């Protein structure tokens, strides 16, 4: 018997840091509850070039053998690139929470990430407010209260027993004398709680998927930061030191980067302290006037020069921040200039 499979939907990951935007810094995995649902719906999941392809067995094009319309398939994301945060803008949620993506509002579009706490067992809840007394209420996804407790002056954290709850969405609301002051979304799952989870993608199957399979996209953007070159020229004369300059000769397809010359007296507290670099009278920072977006190849033709009647190029291609560098700052040490350039 020949089996025919067709695409149900695809999940792509894009990142402006990479040429072509294709990002392969994550791996998808299938929780057991979703694996069971997929088995019943005769659905397969395959990953190719960083994209998740979900396929259904079809009687004929657009007609599944077993329909999953109305069910939600949940997929976990594991981060495989430990340098990811160095070049990626945060997704806009609390750093202590897990990004959760879903198509709950528009069946063919993923919403921006929401922050959730993946929990199981005995759950300790640190309140988001110091107000006391404070009542904590555990509710299900539609707001039915399941348990509550009140924290009095001197009591720090709340605690709820989640062991009898099924896998799924819950929430903890915080109530003070002025009303509801905070809400924390929970996703209860002992299985996911014990994995190295970065995020979750939940896709609710719409009837239209079988005829017109959508592609869902997780979009990440590259961090923008100012390039900083700290040039140390201890053996330079005052005249030669004053001629040092950083110039961007440009490349096709990108905007030219202009630099300011900043002397130690104008360094901020966030810059490298001049005394850590050498003689402050021979230390200068060249800082890009505007933040520039990180990219995997960096910028070529940003040069360190000694200006004069004829510019002398000291460094043809200044270093660029690679993925493993958390900051776009570099220290350039120069030896004594050639008296006959």
C-alpha positions as CSV (number, residue, x, y, z in Angstrom):
1,X,0.0,0.0,0.0
2,X,1.4,3.4,-1.0
3,X,1.1,6.2,1.6
4,X,0.7,9.7,0.5
5,X,1.9,12.6,2.7
6,X,1.2,16.3,2.3
7,X,2.4,19.4,4.2
8,X,0.1,20.4,7.1
9,X,2.3,23.4,8.1
10,X,5.9,24.6,8.4
11,X,7.7,26.5,11.1
12,X,10.7,28.5,10.0
13,X,13.2,30.4,12.1
14,X,14.7,33.6,10.6
15,X,17.4,35.9,12.0
16,X,18.7,39.2,10.5
17,X,22.2,38.3,11.8
18,X,22.5,35.6,9.1
19,X,22.9,36.1,5.4
20,X,19.7,34.9,3.9
21,X,18.0,35.2,7.3
22,X,17.9,31.4,7.7
23,X,18.7,30.4,11.4
24,X,19.7,27.0,12.5
25,X,20.5,27.8,16.1
26,X,17.6,25.7,17.5
27,X,16.5,22.2,17.5
28,X,12.8,21.2,17.6
29,X,11.6,18.3,19.8
30,X,8.2,16.7,20.2
31,X,6.7,16.3,23.8
32,X,5.0,13.0,24.4
33,X,1.5,14.5,24.5
34,X,2.0,15.9,21.0
35,X,3.6,12.7,19.8
36,X,0.5,10.8,20.8
37,X,-1.8,13.3,19.1
38,X,0.3,13.1,15.9
39,X,0.2,9.4,15.9
40,X,-3.6,9.5,16.1
41,X,-3.8,12.0,13.3
42,X,-1.3,10.1,11.2
43,X,1.1,13.1,11.2
44,X,4.9,13.2,10.9
45,X,7.4,15.9,11.9
46,X,10.6,16.3,10.1
47,X,13.3,19.0,10.4
48,X,15.2,20.1,7.3
49,X,17.7,23.0,7.3
50,X,16.4,24.3,10.6
51,X,12.7,24.3,9.5
52,X,10.1,22.1,11.1
53,X,7.9,20.4,8.5
54,X,4.7,18.7,9.7
55,X,3.1,16.3,7.3
56,X,-0.2,14.5,7.3
57,X,-1.2,11.2,5.6
58,X,-3.8,12.0,2.9
59,X,-6.5,10.1,1.2
60,X,-6.1,12.6,-1.6
61,X,-4.7,16.1,-1.8
62,X,-6.3,18.2,0.9
63,X,-8.2,15.3,2.5
64,X,-6.5,13.8,5.7
65,X,-7.1,10.2,6.7
66,X,-7.5,11.4,10.3
67,X,-8.3,15.1,10.9
68,X,-6.7,17.0,13.7
69,X,-8.8,20.2,13.3
70,X,-9.2,22.0,16.6
71,X,-6.3,20.2,18.3
72,X,-3.1,22.0,19.3
73,X,0.3,20.5,18.6
74,X,3.1,21.7,21.0
75,X,6.7,21.7,20.0
76,X,9.7,22.5,22.2
77,X,12.8,24.5,21.2
78,X,16.3,23.9,22.4
79,X,19.0,26.4,21.8
80,X,22.1,24.9,20.3
81,X,24.2,28.0,19.9
82,X,25.6,29.2,23.3
83,X,26.5,32.5,21.7
84,X,23.0,33.3,20.5
85,X,22.3,36.1,23.1
86,X,25.5,37.9,22.1
87,X,24.1,39.0,18.8
88,X,20.3,38.7,19.3
89,X,17.9,41.3,20.6
90,X,15.8,39.9,23.5
91,X,12.3,38.7,22.5
92,X,10.6,41.2,24.9
93,X,9.6,39.1,27.9
94,X,10.9,38.6,31.4
95,X,14.4,37.0,31.1
96,X,13.3,34.5,33.8
97,X,10.4,33.3,31.8
98,X,10.1,30.9,28.8
99,X,9.1,32.3,25.3
100,X,5.7,30.9,24.2
101,X,4.6,31.3,20.6
102,X,1.1,30.5,19.4
103,X,-1.4,31.1,16.6
104,X,-4.4,31.6,19.0
105,X,-5.6,34.9,17.4
106,X,-4.9,34.3,13.7
107,X,-4.7,30.7,12.6
108,X,-2.0,31.3,10.0
109,X,0.3,33.8,12.0
110,X,2.4,33.3,15.1
111,X,1.9,36.0,17.7
112,X,4.9,37.7,19.4
113,X,6.3,35.7,22.3
114,X,4.5,35.6,25.6
115,X,6.3,34.9,28.8
116,X,5.4,31.7,30.7
117,X,6.8,29.7,33.6
118,X,7.1,26.0,32.9
119,X,6.3,24.3,36.2
120,X,5.5,21.1,37.9
121,X,5.3,19.4,41.3
122,X,5.6,21.8,44.3
123,X,5.8,25.3,42.7
124,X,7.4,28.2,44.5
125,X,6.1,31.5,43.3
126,X,8.1,34.7,44.0
127,X,5.6,37.5,43.9
128,X,6.2,40.4,41.5
129,X,5.2,42.9,44.2
130,X,6.4,43.4,47.8
131,X,2.9,44.6,49.0
132,X,1.6,42.8,52.0
133,X,-0.9,41.4,52.7
134,X,-1.0,39.8,49.2
135,X,-3.4,37.1,48.1
136,X,-2.1,34.6,45.5
137,X,-4.7,32.7,43.5
138,X,-4.0,29.7,41.2
139,X,-6.5,29.4,38.4
140,X,-7.0,27.3,35.2
141,X,-6.8,28.8,31.7
142,X,-10.3,30.2,31.8
143,X,-10.1,31.7,35.2
144,X,-11.6,29.1,37.5
145,X,-10.0,29.4,40.9
146,X,-8.2,26.2,42.1
147,X,-6.3,27.3,45.2
148,X,-5.3,30.5,47.0
149,X,-3.1,31.7,49.9
150,X,-2.4,35.1,51.5
151,X,1.1,36.3,52.3
152,X,1.5,38.5,55.4
153,X,4.2,40.9,56.3
154,X,7.5,39.1,56.4
155,X,6.4,36.2,54.2
156,X,8.3,36.1,50.9
157,X,7.2,33.4,48.5
158,X,4.0,31.6,47.8
159,X,3.8,27.9,47.1
160,X,1.3,25.7,45.2
161,X,1.0,21.9,44.7
162,X,0.6,21.3,41.0
163,X,1.1,17.5,41.1
164,X,-2.6,16.7,40.5
165,X,-3.0,19.0,37.6
166,X,-3.0,17.9,33.9
167,X,-0.5,19.2,31.4
168,X,-1.6,22.6,30.2
169,X,-2.1,26.3,30.9
170,X,-2.7,27.8,34.3
171,X,-2.0,31.2,36.0
172,X,-1.2,32.8,39.3
173,X,-2.9,36.1,40.0
174,X,-1.7,38.5,42.7
175,X,-4.3,40.6,44.6
176,X,-3.5,43.4,47.0
177,X,-5.9,45.9,48.6
178,X,-6.1,47.8,45.3
179,X,-7.0,44.7,43.2
180,X,-5.2,42.5,40.8
181,X,-1.6,43.8,40.6
182,X,0.1,41.0,38.6
183,X,-0.5,37.8,36.7
184,X,2.0,35.0,35.9
185,X,1.2,32.4,33.2
186,X,2.1,28.8,34.0
187,X,2.5,25.8,31.7
188,X,2.3,22.7,33.9
189,X,4.4,19.8,32.5
190,X,6.7,17.5,34.4
191,X,8.2,16.4,31.1
192,X,9.1,19.9,29.9
193,X,10.2,21.1,33.3
194,X,13.0,18.5,33.2
195,X,14.3,19.4,29.8
196,X,16.8,22.1,28.6
197,X,13.9,24.1,27.2
198,X,14.4,27.5,25.5
199,X,10.8,28.1,24.2
200,X,7.5,26.5,23.1
201,X,5.6,26.7,19.8
202,X,1.9,25.8,20.0
203,X,0.0,25.4,16.7
204,X,-3.8,25.0,16.7
205,X,-4.8,23.1,13.6
206,X,-7.3,25.0,11.4
207,X,-9.4,23.3,8.7
208,X,-7.8,25.5,6.1
209,X,-4.3,24.0,6.8
210,X,-5.1,20.8,4.8
211,X,-5.9,22.8,1.6
212,X,-3.4,25.7,2.1
213,X,-0.6,24.8,4.5
214,X,0.8,27.9,6.2
215,X,4.4,28.7,7.0
216,X,4.8,30.1,10.5
217,X,7.9,32.3,11.2
218,X,9.8,33.0,14.3
219,X,11.7,36.2,13.6
220,X,14.8,37.3,15.5
221,X,16.7,40.5,15.0
222,X,20.4,41.3,15.4
223,X,21.6,43.4,18.3
224,X,22.7,46.9,17.4
225,X,25.6,48.5,19.2
226,X,28.3,51.1,18.6
227,X,31.7,49.8,17.4
228,X,34.5,50.9,19.7
229,X,38.2,50.8,18.9
230,X,40.5,51.7,21.7
231,X,43.9,52.5,20.1
232,X,47.0,52.5,22.3
233,X,50.0,54.2,20.7
234,X,52.5,54.6,23.6
235,X,55.5,55.2,21.4
236,X,53.9,57.7,19.1
237,X,54.9,61.3,19.1
238,X,52.1,63.8,19.9
239,X,52.0,64.8,16.2
240,X,51.7,61.3,14.9
241,X,49.2,60.4,17.6
242,X,47.0,63.3,16.6
243,X,46.9,62.0,13.0
244,X,45.4,58.6,13.9
245,X,41.9,58.1,12.4
246,X,39.4,55.3,11.7
247,X,37.7,55.5,8.3
248,X,35.1,53.3,6.7
249,X,35.9,52.8,3.0
250,X,32.6,51.1,2.6
251,X,31.2,48.1,0.8
252,X,28.5,47.6,-1.7
253,X,25.1,47.1,-0.2
254,X,25.6,48.7,3.2
255,X,25.6,52.1,4.8
256,X,28.9,53.8,5.5
257,X,29.9,53.9,9.2
258,X,31.2,57.2,10.5
259,X,33.4,57.4,13.6
260,X,34.0,60.0,16.4
261,X,37.5,60.5,17.9
262,X,37.0,60.3,21.7
263,X,39.9,61.2,24.1
264,X,40.1,59.7,27.6
265,X,38.7,62.8,29.3
266,X,35.4,62.1,27.5
267,X,35.3,58.3,28.2
268,X,32.1,57.2,30.1
269,X,32.0,54.9,33.1
270,X,30.9,52.1,30.7
271,X,34.1,52.5,28.6
272,X,37.4,50.8,29.3
273,X,39.3,52.9,31.9
274,X,42.2,54.6,30.2
275,X,44.6,53.7,33.0
276,X,44.0,50.0,32.2
277,X,45.3,50.6,28.6
278,X,48.5,52.6,29.1
279,X,49.6,56.2,29.0
280,X,46.3,58.1,28.8
281,X,48.0,60.8,26.6
282,X,48.4,58.1,23.9
283,X,45.1,56.4,24.2
284,X,42.1,57.3,22.0
285,X,38.8,55.7,21.2
286,X,37.1,55.7,17.8
287,X,33.4,55.1,18.3
288,X,30.8,54.7,15.6
289,X,28.4,57.6,15.6
290,X,25.4,55.3,15.4
291,X,24.8,51.8,16.6
292,X,25.3,49.2,13.8
293,X,23.6,45.8,13.6
294,X,25.6,42.7,14.2
295,X,25.9,40.3,11.2
296,X,27.7,37.1,10.7
297,X,30.4,38.4,8.3
298,X,31.0,41.8,10.0
299,X,32.1,44.9,8.0
300,X,35.2,45.0,5.7
301,X,37.2,48.0,4.8
302,X,37.0,49.8,8.2
303,X,40.6,51.0,8.4
304,X,42.9,52.6,10.9
305,X,45.0,55.3,9.2
306,X,47.6,57.9,9.9
307,X,46.4,60.9,8.1
308,X,48.9,63.2,6.2
309,X,49.7,64.3,2.8
310,X,49.2,60.8,1.8
311,X,47.1,58.6,4.1
312,X,49.1,55.7,5.5
313,X,46.9,52.6,6.2
314,X,48.0,51.0,9.4
315,X,45.2,48.3,9.6
316,X,43.3,47.5,6.4
317,X,40.5,45.6,8.0
318,X,39.8,46.4,11.7
319,X,38.4,43.4,13.7
320,X,34.7,42.8,13.9
321,X,32.6,41.3,16.7
322,X,32.3,37.6,16.1
323,X,29.3,35.6,17.5
324,X,31.2,34.6,20.7
325,X,31.9,38.3,21.7
326,X,29.4,39.9,24.0
327,X,30.6,43.4,23.1
328,X,31.7,45.2,20.0
329,X,34.9,46.7,21.5
330,X,38.5,46.1,20.6
331,X,41.9,47.2,21.8
332,X,44.5,48.0,19.1
333,X,48.1,48.3,20.1
334,X,50.4,50.2,17.8
335,X,54.2,50.0,17.8
336,X,56.4,53.0,17.0
337,X,55.6,54.4,13.5
338,X,58.0,54.0,10.6
339,X,59.9,57.3,10.3
340,X,59.9,56.9,6.5
341,X,56.5,55.7,5.6
